[in-house]
Amino acid sequence: MSLASLAKPILHGYFRSSCSWRVRIAFALKGIEYDQVPVNLIQDGGQQHTEQFKTLNPMQQVPAVEIDGFTFSQSLAVIQYIDETRPGPRLLPADSKKRAQVRMISDLIASGIQPLQNLHVIQKIGADKVHWAQYFIERGFQALEPILKQTAGKYCVGDEISMADICLVPQVYNAERFKVDVGQYPTIKKINQTLVEIEAFKVSHPSCQPDTPADIHA
Ligand SMILES: N[C@@H](CCC(=O)N[C@@H](CS)C(=O)NCC(=O)O)C(=O)O
């Protein structure tokens, strides 16, 4: 085992970032200790735009994760790397069909919803930003609801927690921030309610991270 793989991973993230939260959930589910370096997406025009951060992720987005001597961005790539290299509960099922379902749901959220309501996009939209975000979250949830009706058991795909659940909870949190009525999507709502009671989802919640501001800290 190399020295690099013995070092604790470092998560460069932001308490409220849904993509950083995905990685925090994955670390928690796997029982992996890690350090956090806060990247404030708002302060000073956004620390993700500094030259220093661009060396970690030229895309100027969190998360960026230093692990095993490498730096990765893109939360789904990070989660899959953790899953492939660390023991603990599988985050992608062994069964090919279920694994494809997990990837389908994860991509629907990570490519079909989150990027359209991401900070940089919203800033470019200007005054109409809330309606814009609501529209694309609703559009995504209208597609996700019937899919989950077919794939879900206790969780998004069957009865095992997977990467799909890791994507779902932070996206529901974002939906609520943008005042989307999640009650319109009973399957999404029910799975989310089950997941938020699980320890790994609680300890990784935006309300209790090292960079969570004191006035909203749980
Ligand atoms: N596909 C990327 C998306 C990363 C992303 O959109 N990060 C957001 C926070 S959740 C960000 O850093 N936004 C900063 C900005 O828009 O300036 C991933 O899954 O990691």
The ligand as a Tripos MOL2 file, in Angstrom:
@<TRIPOS>MOLECULE
LIG
   20    19     1     0     0
SMALL
NO_CHARGES

@<TRIPOS>ATOM
      1 N1        -20.9960   17.6380  -12.5340 N.3       1 LIG1
      2 C1        -20.3400   18.2580  -11.4120 C.3       1 LIG1
      3 C2        -21.0960   19.5210  -11.0460 C.3       1 LIG1
      4 C3        -20.4060   20.3120   -9.9710 C.3       1 LIG1
      5 C4        -21.1820   21.5550   -9.6190 C.2       1 LIG1
      6 O1        -22.0930   21.9920  -10.3500 O.2       1 LIG1
      7 N2        -20.8120   22.1540   -8.4860 N.am      1 LIG1
      8 C5        -21.4700   23.3480   -8.0390 C.3       1 LIG1
      9 C6        -21.9380   23.1970   -6.6000 C.3       1 LIG1
     10 S1        -23.0820   21.8690   -6.4340 S.3       1 LIG1
     11 C7        -20.5140   24.5030   -8.0880 C.2       1 LIG1
     12 O2        -19.3550   24.3680   -7.7300 O.2       1 LIG1
     13 N3        -20.9800   25.6780   -8.5150 N.am      1 LIG1
     14 C8        -20.1540   26.8380   -8.5400 C.3       1 LIG1
     15 C9        -20.5360   27.7820   -9.6230 C.2       1 LIG1
     16 O3        -21.5310   27.5290  -10.3060 O.co2     1 LIG1
     17 O4        -19.8540   28.8050   -9.7700 O.co2     1 LIG1
     18 C10       -20.2570   17.2550  -10.2520 C.2       1 LIG1
     19 O5        -21.0960   16.3530  -10.1830 O.co2     1 LIG1
     20 O6        -19.3360   17.3330   -9.4380 O.co2     1 LIG1
@<TRIPOS>BOND
     1     1     2 1
     2     2     3 1
     3     2    18 1
     4     3     4 1
     5     4     5 1
     6     5     6 2
     7     5     7 1
     8     7     8 1
     9     8     9 1
    10     8    11 1
    11     9    10 1
    12    11    12 2
    13    11    13 1
    14    13    14 1
    15    14    15 1
    16    15    16 2
    17    15    17 1
    18    18    19 2
    19    18    20 1
@<TRIPOS>SUBSTRUCTURE
     1 LIG1         1 GROUP 0 **** ****
